[in-house]
Amino acid sequence: MLMIKYGEVSDRKVLERLVDAITRSSARLAALGLDSGFALSVGAGVLLAICDAYIRRNDKQERVIGTLLGSVVDGVVSVAVDIVHHKTMLELHQKVAPQQVIVGWFSTTSSNICSDALIQEFYAKEPTSSCGPIHLVLDTSLAGEHVDVRAYASRALSLGDKALATEFVELPCEVLMGEAERVGLNLLVSGDHERGKPLADAEGLPASIARLQQLLATARGYVEGVVGGEPPQAGRTKADPAIGRHLADTLAAIPRLEPSDLERLFNEGIQDQLLVSYFANLVRTQVALAERLGTAALPLV
């Protein structure tokens, strides 16, 4: 992707030769000074924070931009936090996490625009990581069936001493999701979209039980495949006996309960929760009453 600075190119033939030279280039990552195994890893929490910044944008503002902070380990850029207030928040954040550096910036748009070259030039002047500023693009238009996330690196293209354009080269980008983030996203997806709230524990219990039964059935099928020596199915690797034994031990550790016993345990748990909720409301009422009595006992001035 090529971004031409306004007013920089007056000769159309020069521009055509420049674009042709870029098109015929087969080693763009090498030209950027990056290894072929260079990749970008983005946490799911970062994408949610970018979406939150987009929702809180001002009226008539089409997109938002912000700074990405993270670390670079063995050629893999790990984006940890996005900070919108660049200067002040960067100083405050580095007091807490001095090991994190600026790795680039993000924007919420469906495609790159000409002004991205100017913003990229600004971040290139900042003390970034050795790989240079990374441009992370999050498509918030929801035009497709999924949210599109892309990452770019850039280099300046010049003829002689005069810079003519900025080329954006797309990089491999992987979205990482931890166990806590996965649970949180599942809770958001299964929530009540009309009320805008997550489901209560009792409301989400049937879906959780169905998901658990599905996982147990998958694990049981894997164990049966190891025991029976079934050939691997299309798109699946051969069953590992070590993994099958571990899953078999896990399935054997699951307690076998009668439906009546399970219902009794569930009702006892519900009663305990109701009792805790009752005592919490009682304490809240006592505190509010004490505050009112204390205020009424104050002398009038």
C-alpha positions as CSV (number, residue, x, y, z in Angstrom):
1,M,0.0,0.0,0.0
2,L,1.4,3.4,-1.1
3,M,0.7,6.7,0.6
4,I,1.7,9.8,-1.5
5,K,2.3,13.0,0.3
6,Y,0.3,15.9,-1.1
7,G,2.2,18.2,-3.5
8,E,5.3,16.0,-3.5
9,V,5.0,14.5,-7.0
10,S,4.5,16.7,-10.0
11,D,5.9,14.4,-12.8
12,R,3.4,11.6,-13.6
13,K,6.0,9.5,-15.3
14,V,8.2,9.6,-12.2
15,L,5.2,8.4,-10.2
16,E,4.4,5.6,-12.6
17,R,8.0,4.4,-12.4
18,L,7.9,4.6,-8.7
19,V,4.7,2.5,-8.4
20,D,6.0,0.0,-10.9
21,A,9.2,-0.4,-8.9
22,I,7.2,-1.1,-5.8
23,T,5.0,-3.6,-7.6
24,R,7.9,-5.6,-8.8
25,S,9.5,-5.7,-5.4
26,S,9.4,-9.3,-4.0
27,A,11.3,-8.8,-0.7
28,R,9.4,-6.0,1.1
29,L,10.0,-7.2,4.6
30,A,13.7,-7.5,3.8
31,A,13.7,-4.0,2.5
32,L,12.2,-2.8,5.7
33,G,15.1,-4.5,7.6
34,L,12.7,-7.0,9.2
35,D,13.2,-10.7,9.4
36,S,10.8,-13.0,7.4
37,G,9.5,-14.4,10.7
38,F,8.5,-11.0,12.0
39,A,4.9,-11.0,13.4
40,L,2.6,-9.0,15.5
41,S,0.7,-10.4,18.5
42,V,-2.3,-8.4,19.8
43,G,-4.2,-9.3,22.9
44,A,-8.0,-9.4,22.8
45,G,-8.2,-6.8,25.5
46,V,-6.4,-4.3,23.3
47,L,-9.1,-4.7,20.6
48,L,-11.9,-4.3,23.2
49,A,-10.1,-1.1,24.5
50,I,-9.9,0.3,20.9
51,C,-13.6,-0.4,20.4
52,D,-14.4,1.3,23.6
53,A,-12.4,4.4,22.5
54,Y,-14.3,4.3,19.2
55,I,-17.7,4.2,21.0
56,R,-16.7,7.2,23.2
57,R,-15.6,9.3,20.2
58,N,-17.0,12.8,19.7
59,D,-20.0,13.4,17.4
60,K,-19.2,13.6,13.7
61,Q,-15.8,12.0,14.3
62,E,-15.4,9.2,11.8
63,R,-12.4,7.4,13.5
64,V,-10.1,7.5,16.5
65,I,-6.4,7.0,16.7
66,G,-4.1,6.2,19.6
67,T,-0.7,5.0,20.7
68,L,0.2,1.4,21.2
69,L,2.6,0.3,24.0
70,G,4.1,-3.1,24.2
71,S,7.3,-5.1,23.9
72,V,9.4,-6.8,21.2
73,V,10.8,-10.3,22.0
74,D,12.5,-12.4,19.3
75,G,11.0,-10.5,16.5
76,V,7.4,-10.7,17.8
77,V,5.7,-7.5,18.7
78,S,3.4,-8.0,21.7
79,V,0.9,-5.1,22.0
80,A,0.0,-4.7,25.7
81,V,-1.8,-1.4,26.2
82,D,-3.3,1.3,24.0
83,I,-2.9,4.9,25.3
84,V,-4.8,7.7,23.6
85,H,-3.4,10.6,25.5
86,H,0.1,10.3,24.1
87,K,2.5,12.6,25.9
88,T,1.1,12.8,29.4
89,M,-0.2,9.2,29.7
90,L,3.0,7.9,28.3
91,E,5.1,9.4,31.0
92,L,2.7,8.2,33.7
93,H,2.5,4.7,32.3
94,Q,6.3,4.3,32.0
95,K,6.5,5.1,35.7
96,V,4.6,1.9,36.3
97,A,5.9,-0.2,33.4
98,P,9.2,1.2,32.3
99,Q,10.0,-1.9,30.2
100,Q,7.2,-1.1,27.7
101,V,8.0,1.2,24.8
102,I,6.0,2.7,22.0
103,V,5.5,0.1,19.2
104,G,3.2,2.1,17.0
105,W,-0.3,3.4,16.8
106,F,-3.9,2.3,16.0
107,S,-6.8,3.6,14.0
108,T,-10.4,2.6,13.5
109,T,-11.1,2.5,9.8
110,S,-11.8,0.1,6.9
111,S,-8.7,1.1,4.9
112,N,-5.7,3.4,5.1
113,I,-6.0,7.0,4.1
114,C,-3.5,9.6,3.0
115,S,-3.3,11.2,6.4
116,D,-1.9,8.0,7.8
117,A,1.4,8.7,6.2
118,L,1.7,12.0,8.2
119,I,0.8,10.2,11.4
120,Q,3.2,7.4,10.7
121,E,5.9,10.0,10.2
122,F,5.1,11.5,13.6
123,Y,5.5,8.2,15.3
124,A,8.7,7.5,13.4
125,K,10.2,10.5,15.2
126,E,9.2,9.1,18.6
127,P,11.5,6.7,20.6
128,T,9.9,3.5,19.4
129,S,11.2,-0.1,19.3
130,S,13.9,-1.3,17.0
131,C,11.3,-2.5,14.4
132,G,9.9,1.0,13.9
133,P,6.3,2.1,14.4
134,I,3.6,-0.5,13.7
135,H,0.2,0.7,12.3
136,L,-2.7,-1.4,13.6
137,V,-6.0,-1.0,11.7
138,L,-9.2,-2.2,13.3
139,D,-12.3,-2.1,11.0
140,T,-15.2,-1.0,13.0
141,S,-17.6,-0.7,10.1
142,L,-18.8,-4.3,10.6
143,A,-19.2,-4.7,6.8
144,G,-18.2,-8.4,6.9
145,E,-19.0,-11.2,9.2
146,H,-16.0,-10.6,11.5
147,V,-13.9,-7.7,12.7
148,D,-10.9,-7.2,10.4
149,V,-7.6,-6.6,12.1
150,R,-4.5,-5.7,10.1
151,A,-1.0,-4.5,10.9
152,Y,1.4,-2.5,8.7
153,A,5.0,-1.4,8.8
154,S,6.3,1.4,6.6
155,R,9.3,2.8,4.8
156,A,10.0,6.1,3.1
157,L,10.4,6.0,-0.7
158,S,12.5,8.7,-2.2
159,L,14.3,9.7,-5.4
160,G,17.7,11.2,-4.5
161,D,17.4,13.2,-1.3
162,K,13.7,14.0,-1.8
163,A,11.1,11.8,0.0
164,L,8.1,11.2,-2.3
165,A,5.9,8.7,-0.5
166,T,5.4,6.2,2.3
167,E,4.8,2.6,1.6
168,F,2.7,0.5,4.0
169,V,3.6,-3.2,4.0
170,E,1.1,-5.6,5.7
171,L,2.5,-7.8,8.4
172,P,1.3,-11.1,9.8
173,C,-1.0,-10.4,12.7
174,E,-2.3,-12.8,15.4
175,V,-4.9,-12.1,18.0
176,L,-4.1,-13.8,21.3
177,M,-6.7,-14.6,23.9
178,G,-6.1,-15.8,27.4
179,E,-8.4,-17.9,29.5
180,A,-9.8,-14.9,31.4
181,E,-10.4,-13.0,28.2
182,R,-12.1,-16.0,26.6
183,V,-14.5,-16.3,29.6
184,G,-15.3,-12.6,29.5
185,L,-15.9,-12.6,25.7
186,N,-18.2,-15.6,26.0
187,L,-20.1,-13.8,28.8
188,L,-20.5,-10.7,26.5
189,V,-21.7,-12.8,23.6
190,S,-24.2,-14.7,25.6
191,G,-25.6,-11.6,27.3
192,D,-29.0,-10.0,26.8
193,H,-28.5,-7.6,23.9
194,E,-31.8,-5.8,24.4
195,R,-31.1,-4.9,28.1
196,G,-27.4,-4.5,27.4
197,K,-26.5,-6.6,30.4
198,P,-24.8,-10.0,30.9
199,L,-27.0,-12.9,31.8
200,A,-27.4,-13.8,35.5
201,D,-25.9,-17.0,36.9
202,A,-29.2,-18.8,36.8
203,E,-30.0,-17.7,33.3
204,G,-26.6,-18.7,31.9
205,L,-26.5,-22.0,33.7
206,P,-28.3,-24.1,30.9
207,A,-25.8,-22.8,28.3
208,S,-22.9,-23.5,30.5
209,I,-24.1,-27.1,31.2
210,A,-24.6,-27.7,27.5
211,R,-21.1,-26.4,26.7
212,L,-19.7,-28.6,29.4
213,Q,-21.5,-31.7,28.1
214,Q,-20.1,-30.9,24.6
215,L,-16.6,-30.7,25.9
216,L,-17.0,-33.9,27.8
217,A,-18.3,-35.6,24.7
218,T,-15.4,-34.4,22.7
219,A,-12.9,-35.6,25.3
220,R,-14.7,-39.0,25.5
221,G,-14.6,-39.4,21.7
222,Y,-10.8,-38.6,21.7
223,V,-10.2,-41.3,24.3
224,E,-12.3,-43.8,22.4
225,G,-10.4,-43.1,19.3
226,V,-7.1,-43.8,21.1
227,V,-8.4,-47.0,22.6
228,G,-9.9,-48.2,19.4
229,G,-7.0,-47.2,17.2
230,E,-9.2,-45.3,14.8
231,P,-7.5,-43.6,11.8
232,P,-7.3,-39.8,11.9
233,Q,-10.3,-38.1,10.3
234,A,-9.9,-35.4,7.6
235,G,-8.4,-32.2,9.0
236,R,-7.3,-33.9,12.3
237,T,-4.0,-35.3,13.4
238,K,-3.5,-38.8,14.7
239,A,-4.6,-39.3,18.3
240,D,-1.8,-39.1,20.9
241,P,-1.9,-42.0,23.5
242,A,-0.4,-39.7,26.1
243,I,-3.1,-37.1,25.7
244,G,-5.7,-39.9,25.6
245,R,-4.5,-41.3,28.9
246,H,-4.5,-37.8,30.5
247,L,-8.1,-37.2,29.3
248,A,-9.2,-40.6,30.5
249,D,-7.8,-39.9,34.0
250,T,-9.6,-36.5,33.9
251,L,-12.9,-38.1,32.9
252,A,-12.5,-40.8,35.6
253,A,-12.1,-38.1,38.2
254,I,-15.6,-36.6,37.4
255,P,-17.9,-37.4,40.3
256,R,-20.9,-39.6,39.5
257,L,-24.0,-38.1,41.0
258,E,-27.6,-39.1,40.9
259,P,-30.0,-36.4,39.6
260,S,-31.6,-36.1,43.0
261,D,-28.3,-35.5,44.7
262,L,-27.2,-32.9,42.1
263,E,-30.5,-31.1,42.6
264,R,-30.1,-31.1,46.3
265,L,-26.6,-29.7,46.1
266,F,-27.7,-27.0,43.7
267,N,-30.6,-25.9,45.9
268,E,-28.2,-25.7,48.9
269,G,-25.9,-23.5,46.9
270,I,-28.8,-21.2,45.9
271,Q,-29.9,-21.0,49.6
272,D,-26.4,-20.0,50.6
273,Q,-26.3,-17.3,48.0
274,L,-29.7,-15.9,49.1
275,L,-28.6,-15.9,52.7
276,V,-25.4,-14.0,51.9
277,S,-27.4,-11.5,49.8
278,Y,-29.9,-11.0,52.7
279,F,-27.1,-10.3,55.2
280,A,-25.5,-7.9,52.7
281,N,-28.7,-5.9,52.3
282,L,-29.2,-5.9,56.1
283,V,-25.8,-4.5,56.7
284,R,-26.4,-1.9,54.0
285,T,-29.6,-0.8,55.6
286,Q,-28.0,-0.6,59.1
287,V,-25.2,1.6,57.7
288,A,-27.6,3.9,56.0
289,L,-29.8,4.2,59.1
290,A,-26.7,5.0,61.2
291,E,-25.7,7.7,58.8
292,R,-29.1,9.3,59.0
293,L,-29.2,9.1,62.8
294,G,-25.7,10.6,63.0
295,T,-26.7,13.5,60.7
296,A,-29.9,14.2,62.7
297,A,-27.9,14.3,66.0
298,L,-25.6,17.0,64.7
299,P,-26.1,20.4,66.4
300,L,-27.6,23.2,64.2
301,V,-25.1,26.1,63.6
